[in-house]
Amino acid sequence: MAANIMLIAVLAMFIAWVIYFRIEDKKEEQK
């Protein structure tokens, strides 16, 4: 069970980074 929680946490962090970098790319395009 603890392993599943860690896996979900890692996946959530990875998805958050992908979204963050996509937002940063859009900001750069707007300049």
Order of alpha helices (4+ residues) and beta strands (2+ residues): alpha
